[in-house]
Amino acid sequence: MGKIEIEGMEFYAFHGHFEEEQIVGNKFLVSISLETDTSKAEKSDNLHDALDYQIVYKIIKEQMEIKSYLLENIASRIMDKLFETFSCLESATLKVSKINPPMGGQIQKVSVSLSR
């Protein structure tokens, strides 16, 4: 079993409960940890035998472009699509963070993490 981690993916998107957030947008950070059997790729050195993390990034980017009110919804959609795409995916942990959320005070970020 191996673990693939993609950390600190940055997106500018239009998610949020407030109408202003869906108009003005905000910066989001996404990190993911994926567990899969890497033994075949370890020996073959062939991308076809690996979980292609370029496709993982593409899926996350596509899902980040779809407006949502809640981080939970974004995270769930990403996880659903990843497990639908990769049959070799054993488990995953995803963290979606909104930078400087409009909560009435100085807050660096708010995050939602999901594990499956």
C-alpha positions as CSV (number, residue, x, y, z in Angstrom):
1,M,0.0,0.0,0.0
2,G,1.2,3.5,-0.8
3,K,0.1,7.0,0.0
4,I,0.0,9.8,-2.6
5,E,-0.3,13.3,-1.2
6,I,-1.1,16.5,-3.2
7,E,-0.8,19.5,-0.9
8,G,-1.6,23.1,-1.2
9,M,-3.6,23.3,-4.4
10,E,-4.8,26.8,-4.8
11,F,-8.1,27.9,-6.5
12,Y,-10.0,31.1,-6.8
13,A,-13.7,30.1,-6.7
14,F,-17.1,31.4,-5.9
15,H,-18.3,29.2,-3.0
16,G,-20.1,30.5,0.0
17,H,-23.4,30.9,1.9
18,F,-23.5,34.7,1.3
19,E,-24.5,36.1,-2.1
20,E,-21.4,38.4,-2.0
21,E,-19.1,35.3,-1.8
22,Q,-20.7,33.8,-4.9
23,I,-20.2,37.1,-6.8
24,V,-16.7,38.3,-5.5
25,G,-15.2,34.9,-4.9
26,N,-12.4,33.8,-2.6
27,K,-9.2,31.8,-2.5
28,F,-9.4,28.2,-1.5
29,L,-6.7,25.6,-0.6
30,V,-7.2,21.9,-1.2
31,S,-5.0,19.0,0.0
32,I,-5.6,15.3,-0.5
33,S,-4.0,12.1,0.7
34,L,-4.8,9.0,-1.4
35,E,-4.1,5.4,-0.4
36,T,-3.7,2.8,-3.2
37,D,-1.7,-0.3,-4.1
38,T,1.5,1.1,-5.6
39,S,3.3,-2.2,-6.0
40,K,2.8,-2.6,-9.7
41,A,3.9,0.9,-10.5
42,E,6.9,0.5,-8.2
43,K,8.2,-2.3,-10.4
44,S,7.1,-1.2,-13.9
45,D,7.9,2.5,-13.7
46,N,4.8,3.0,-16.0
47,L,2.2,5.6,-15.5
48,H,-0.5,3.2,-16.7
49,D,0.2,1.1,-13.5
50,A,-0.2,4.1,-11.2
51,L,-3.0,6.2,-9.8
52,D,-2.5,9.2,-12.1
53,Y,-2.4,12.2,-9.8
54,Q,-2.6,14.6,-12.8
55,I,-6.1,13.3,-13.3
56,V,-6.8,13.7,-9.6
57,Y,-5.8,17.4,-9.9
58,K,-8.1,17.8,-13.0
59,I,-11.0,16.3,-11.1
60,I,-10.5,18.6,-8.1
61,K,-10.1,21.6,-10.4
62,E,-13.4,20.8,-12.3
63,Q,-15.3,20.3,-9.0
64,M,-13.9,23.6,-7.6
65,E,-15.4,25.4,-10.6
66,I,-18.9,24.3,-9.6
67,K,-20.5,26.8,-7.2
68,S,-21.5,25.5,-3.8
69,Y,-22.8,27.1,-0.6
70,L,-20.9,24.8,1.7
71,L,-17.3,23.4,1.9
72,E,-18.9,20.0,2.9
73,N,-20.7,19.8,-0.4
74,I,-17.5,20.6,-2.4
75,A,-15.5,18.0,-0.5
76,S,-18.2,15.4,-0.9
77,R,-18.4,15.9,-4.6
78,I,-14.7,15.7,-5.0
79,M,-14.5,12.4,-3.1
80,D,-17.5,10.9,-5.0
81,K,-15.8,11.7,-8.3
82,L,-12.4,10.3,-7.3
83,F,-13.8,7.0,-6.0
84,E,-16.0,6.8,-9.2
85,T,-12.9,7.4,-11.4
86,F,-10.3,5.2,-9.6
87,S,-11.3,1.7,-8.7
88,C,-7.8,1.2,-7.2
89,L,-8.4,3.9,-4.6
90,E,-8.5,2.3,-1.2
91,S,-9.1,5.4,1.0
92,A,-8.7,9.2,0.9
93,T,-8.6,12.2,3.2
94,L,-9.4,15.5,1.7
95,K,-9.2,19.0,3.2
96,V,-10.8,22.1,1.7
97,S,-10.0,25.5,3.2
98,K,-11.5,28.9,2.6
99,I,-8.9,31.7,3.1
100,N,-10.0,34.7,5.2
101,P,-13.7,33.7,5.4
102,P,-16.2,36.5,6.1
103,M,-17.1,35.7,9.7
104,G,-16.8,39.1,11.3
105,G,-13.3,38.8,12.5
106,Q,-9.7,38.1,11.6
107,I,-9.6,34.4,10.7
108,Q,-6.9,32.9,8.6
109,K,-9.0,30.1,7.2
110,V,-11.8,27.7,7.8
111,S,-11.5,24.0,6.7
112,V,-13.6,20.9,6.2
113,S,-11.9,17.5,6.1
114,L,-13.5,14.3,4.9
115,S,-12.1,10.7,5.0
116,R,-13.4,7.7,3.2
